[in-house]
């Protein structure tokens, strides 16, 4: 269920999100983005003799998915930056050439151990706490 945690906390720009939550949301986003295109291409291939399917539909579906995931993606990325003790303003690096590569390195780093200026670390899942 932690894959959907970013969708549940879509309007929460405070606090921290661990690397696991961020990467699971990224996986969910990629799946939701690629699934309509895959289904549409399968339908197009099966209906090869029919000319009723316009080829531009996957792009419009992808736009709707992007609009749906824009705010959750922004909030989980800001919370991820908070986890490594950086402000959400670091997202402005996307506007600088090469800045996206720096942000990728940032979000893949380990979170700050213990409390930082953005709050306590996110509690681990029950299974992870029992295993430790």
C-alpha positions as CSV (number, residue, x, y, z in Angstrom):
1,X,0.0,0.0,0.0
2,X,3.0,2.3,0.4
3,X,2.9,2.7,-3.4
4,X,-0.2,4.8,-3.0
5,X,1.0,6.8,0.0
6,X,2.1,9.7,-2.2
7,X,-1.4,9.8,-3.8
8,X,-3.0,9.8,-0.3
9,X,-0.6,12.6,0.9
10,X,-0.9,14.6,-2.4
11,X,-1.5,17.9,-0.7
12,X,1.1,17.5,2.1
13,X,4.2,19.5,1.3
14,X,5.5,19.3,4.8
15,X,7.3,16.5,6.5
16,X,9.5,13.8,4.9
17,X,9.2,10.9,2.5
18,X,11.8,8.2,2.4
19,X,13.5,6.9,-0.7
20,X,11.2,3.9,-0.9
21,X,8.0,6.0,-1.0
22,X,9.5,8.1,-3.7
23,X,10.7,5.2,-5.9
24,X,7.4,3.3,-5.5
25,X,5.5,6.4,-6.6
26,X,7.8,6.8,-9.6
27,X,7.1,3.2,-10.5
28,X,3.4,3.7,-10.2
29,X,3.6,6.9,-12.3
30,X,5.5,5.1,-15.0
31,X,3.0,2.3,-15.0
32,X,0.1,4.7,-15.2
33,X,1.7,6.6,-18.0
34,X,2.7,3.7,-20.1
35,X,-0.3,1.4,-19.6
36,X,-2.8,3.5,-21.7
37,X,-0.3,3.6,-24.6
38,X,0.3,-0.1,-24.4
39,X,-3.5,-0.9,-24.3
40,X,-4.1,1.5,-27.2
41,X,-1.4,0.0,-29.3
42,X,-2.7,-3.5,-28.6
43,X,-6.2,-2.4,-29.6
44,X,-4.8,-0.7,-32.7
45,X,-2.8,-3.9,-33.6
46,X,-5.9,-6.2,-33.1
47,X,-8.1,-3.9,-35.2
48,X,-5.6,-3.5,-38.0
49,X,-8.2,-3.9,-40.6
50,X,-10.5,-1.3,-39.0
51,X,-9.8,2.4,-39.6
52,X,-12.0,3.7,-36.8
53,X,-9.3,4.2,-34.1
54,X,-7.5,7.6,-34.3
55,X,-3.8,7.3,-33.5
56,X,-3.6,10.4,-31.3
57,X,-5.6,8.9,-28.4
58,X,-2.6,7.6,-26.3
59,X,-1.1,11.1,-26.3
60,X,-4.3,12.6,-24.9
61,X,-4.6,9.8,-22.3
62,X,-1.0,10.5,-21.3
63,X,-1.8,14.2,-20.9
64,X,-4.7,13.3,-18.5
65,X,-2.4,11.0,-16.5
66,X,0.2,13.7,-16.3
67,X,-2.3,16.2,-15.0
68,X,-3.6,13.8,-12.5
69,X,-0.1,13.0,-11.1
70,X,1.4,16.5,-11.3
71,X,0.6,17.6,-7.8
72,X,1.4,14.3,-6.1
73,X,4.7,14.2,-7.9
74,X,5.6,17.7,-6.8
75,X,4.6,17.0,-3.2
76,X,6.5,13.7,-2.9
77,X,9.6,15.2,-4.5
78,X,9.5,18.1,-2.1
79,X,9.1,15.8,0.9
80,X,12.0,13.6,-0.5
81,X,14.2,16.7,-0.6
82,X,13.1,17.4,3.0
83,X,14.3,13.9,3.9
84,X,17.8,14.7,2.8
85,X,17.6,18.1,4.7
86,X,17.1,20.3,1.6
87,X,14.5,22.8,0.9
88,X,11.8,22.3,-1.8
89,X,13.3,25.3,-3.6
90,X,16.0,23.0,-4.9
91,X,13.4,21.9,-7.5
92,X,14.3,25.1,-9.4
93,X,17.4,23.3,-10.5
94,X,15.2,21.8,-13.2
95,X,15.4,25.2,-14.9
96,X,19.2,25.0,-15.2
97,X,20.9,22.8,-17.7
98,X,22.2,19.8,-15.9
99,X,20.1,20.5,-12.9
100,X,17.9,17.5,-13.3
101,X,20.9,15.2,-13.0
102,X,21.8,16.9,-9.7
103,X,18.2,16.4,-8.5
104,X,18.4,12.7,-9.4
105,X,21.5,12.3,-7.3
106,X,19.8,14.2,-4.5
107,X,16.6,12.0,-4.4
108,X,18.6,8.8,-4.6
109,X,20.7,9.7,-1.5
110,X,20.0,8.2,2.0
111,X,17.8,10.3,4.2
112,X,19.1,12.2,7.2
113,X,19.3,9.9,10.2
114,X,17.2,11.2,13.0
115,X,15.3,14.5,13.1
116,X,16.2,17.4,10.9
117,X,14.7,20.8,10.4
118,X,11.8,19.3,8.5
119,X,10.8,16.9,11.2
120,X,11.3,13.4,12.3
121,X,12.0,10.6,9.9
122,X,9.1,8.7,8.4
123,X,8.2,5.6,10.5
124,X,9.2,2.4,8.8
125,X,6.5,-0.1,7.8
126,X,5.6,-2.7,10.4
127,X,7.4,-5.5,8.5
128,X,10.6,-3.5,8.4
129,X,10.5,-2.7,12.1
130,X,9.9,-6.3,13.0
131,X,12.8,-7.4,10.9
132,X,15.2,-4.9,12.5
